[in-house]
Amino acid sequence: MSKKKDIATALLGILMALILWLTVLSREKLIGTSIVYTPFHEILSMWKSIQRGGITGNFLGNIALFVPVGVLFPLVSGKQKLLWTVGVGFGFSLFIEIIQLITARGCFDPDDIILNTLGAAIGYGLYRAIVYKKTIDAENS
């Protein structure tokens, strides 16, 4: 493995552990189970809040948490396709939601999965933009 890939692998591992800690391990156990059954319910209410000039940390936080996953996964895996990165973002997010449901440390919310997956896709877009810029810079030098 190259030094860059080693660093990216370490960063991705640390990031995934941090996400797990923030979303499950650092939380108190809830009384009963908490499940949101309606996809897009929170997203639509957050969208209305944005239209009124506000924004919630939950909305941005769910996206922002997974942007680095979208940047780092292609570096670590060598998989250069959007579908792979989105699939990993979706799978890891689903894993977290299931763990929250089983342990009662958080609320199973399909909107979290949607926003986390969007964050991974945005991260992949940033990764591709960086690769494209490096390619253009190399061609121009």
C-alpha positions as a Python dict, from the first residue, in 0.01 Angstrom:
ca = {
    (1, 'M'): (0, 0, 0),
    (2, 'S'): (113, 353, -70),
    (3, 'K'): (160, 603, 209),
    (4, 'K'): (-140, 808, 85),
    (5, 'K'): (-361, 500, 85),
    (6, 'D'): (-239, 406, 436),
    (7, 'I'): (-329, 752, 563),
    (8, 'A'): (-669, 746, 389),
    (9, 'T'): (-739, 400, 535),
    (10, 'A'): (-651, 517, 886),
    (11, 'L'): (-862, 831, 845),
    (12, 'L'): (-1161, 631, 717),
    (13, 'G'): (-1133, 389, 1011),
    (14, 'I'): (-1111, 674, 1262),
    (15, 'L'): (-1401, 852, 1092),
    (16, 'M'): (-1625, 544, 1100),
    (17, 'A'): (-1541, 486, 1469),
    (18, 'L'): (-1618, 852, 1543),
    (19, 'I'): (-1951, 833, 1357),
    (20, 'L'): (-2042, 518, 1553),
    (21, 'W'): (-1949, 688, 1879),
    (22, 'L'): (-2151, 1003, 1796),
    (23, 'T'): (-2459, 821, 1673),
    (24, 'V'): (-2477, 522, 1909),
    (25, 'L'): (-2214, 477, 2179),
    (26, 'S'): (-2228, 826, 2333),
    (27, 'R'): (-2606, 820, 2371),
    (28, 'E'): (-2813, 728, 2671),
    (29, 'K'): (-3046, 434, 2639),
    (30, 'L'): (-3401, 540, 2553),
    (31, 'I'): (-3704, 403, 2731),
    (32, 'G'): (-3882, 190, 2473),
    (33, 'T'): (-3797, 192, 2107),
    (34, 'S'): (-3813, 494, 1885),
    (35, 'I'): (-3888, 446, 1518),
    (36, 'V'): (-3993, 700, 1257),
    (37, 'Y'): (-4212, 518, 1007),
    (38, 'T'): (-4255, 795, 750),
    (39, 'P'): (-3968, 860, 509),
    (40, 'F'): (-3912, 1226, 418),
    (41, 'H'): (-4114, 1348, 720),
    (42, 'E'): (-3814, 1513, 888),
    (43, 'I'): (-3663, 1620, 556),
    (44, 'L'): (-3984, 1802, 457),
    (45, 'S'): (-4012, 1975, 793),
    (46, 'M'): (-3644, 2075, 772),
    (47, 'W'): (-3704, 2205, 419),
    (48, 'K'): (-3990, 2423, 548),
    (49, 'S'): (-3757, 2554, 818),
    (50, 'I'): (-3496, 2641, 554),
    (51, 'Q'): (-3759, 2828, 352),
    (52, 'R'): (-3839, 3035, 662),
    (53, 'G'): (-3471, 3128, 691),
    (54, 'G'): (-3365, 2869, 946),
    (55, 'I'): (-3185, 2540, 925),
    (56, 'T'): (-3143, 2260, 1171),
    (57, 'G'): (-2815, 2108, 1275),
    (58, 'N'): (-2969, 1763, 1232),
    (59, 'F'): (-3022, 1824, 861),
    (60, 'L'): (-2670, 1952, 793),
    (61, 'G'): (-2510, 1720, 1047),
    (62, 'N'): (-2648, 1405, 884),
    (63, 'I'): (-2514, 1517, 547),
    (64, 'A'): (-2180, 1652, 673),
    (65, 'L'): (-2099, 1340, 875),
    (66, 'F'): (-2086, 1125, 562),
    (67, 'V'): (-1915, 1366, 317),
    (68, 'P'): (-1569, 1244, 428),
    (69, 'V'): (-1683, 883, 373),
    (70, 'G'): (-1758, 977, 11),
    (71, 'V'): (-1414, 1132, -29),
    (72, 'L'): (-1213, 862, 147),
    (73, 'F'): (-1385, 541, 30),
    (74, 'P'): (-1269, 566, -335),
    (75, 'L'): (-914, 639, -216),
    (76, 'V'): (-909, 337, 14),
    (77, 'S'): (-1096, 85, -200),
    (78, 'G'): (-986, 184, -550),
    (79, 'K'): (-1355, 170, -648),
    (80, 'Q'): (-1404, 476, -866),
    (81, 'K'): (-1778, 448, -929),
    (82, 'L'): (-2046, 659, -760),
    (83, 'L'): (-2263, 352, -701),
    (84, 'W'): (-1998, 185, -485),
    (85, 'T'): (-1952, 492, -267),
    (86, 'V'): (-2325, 557, -233),
    (87, 'G'): (-2375, 188, -151),
    (88, 'V'): (-2116, 200, 127),
    (89, 'G'): (-2268, 522, 265),
    (90, 'F'): (-2615, 368, 256),
    (91, 'G'): (-2498, 39, 409),
    (92, 'F'): (-2304, 202, 694),
    (93, 'S'): (-2594, 437, 767),
    (94, 'L'): (-2842, 147, 768),
    (95, 'F'): (-2608, -43, 1002),
    (96, 'I'): (-2606, 253, 1244),
    (97, 'E'): (-2985, 286, 1236),
    (98, 'I'): (-3030, -87, 1305),
    (99, 'I'): (-2782, -70, 1595),
    (100, 'Q'): (-2972, 232, 1733),
    (101, 'L'): (-3296, 35, 1709),
    (102, 'I'): (-3154, -280, 1873),
    (103, 'T'): (-2975, -95, 2154),
    (104, 'A'): (-3240, 179, 2200),
    (105, 'R'): (-2961, 437, 2175),
    (106, 'G'): (-3113, 668, 1920),
    (107, 'C'): (-3409, 670, 1688),
    (108, 'F'): (-3437, 459, 1374),
    (109, 'D'): (-3515, 724, 1113),
    (110, 'P'): (-3519, 658, 737),
    (111, 'D'): (-3447, 1028, 681),
    (112, 'D'): (-3109, 982, 851),
    (113, 'I'): (-3026, 709, 598),
    (114, 'I'): (-3134, 933, 309),
    (115, 'L'): (-2932, 1233, 433),
    (116, 'N'): (-2624, 1023, 520),
    (117, 'T'): (-2633, 865, 173),
    (118, 'L'): (-2664, 1212, 19),
    (119, 'G'): (-2358, 1317, 220),
    (120, 'A'): (-2158, 1023, 82),
    (121, 'A'): (-2267, 1116, -273),
    (122, 'I'): (-2161, 1478, -218),
    (123, 'G'): (-1827, 1355, -83),
    (124, 'Y'): (-1780, 1140, -393),
    (125, 'G'): (-1851, 1448, -607),
    (126, 'L'): (-1578, 1636, -418),
    (127, 'Y'): (-1341, 1343, -467),
    (128, 'R'): (-1408, 1341, -844),
    (129, 'A'): (-1361, 1720, -862),
    (130, 'I'): (-1023, 1689, -688),
    (131, 'V'): (-915, 1406, -921),
    (132, 'Y'): (-1030, 1606, -1225),
    (133, 'K'): (-840, 1917, -1111),
    (134, 'K'): (-523, 1716, -1054),
    (135, 'T'): (-558, 1562, -1402),
    (136, 'I'): (-605, 1904, -1565),
    (137, 'D'): (-311, 2050, -1367),
    (138, 'A'): (-89, 1756, -1472),
    (139, 'E'): (-183, 1800, -1838),
    (140, 'N'): (-108, 2175, -1821),
    (141, 'S'): (234, 2134, -1667),
}
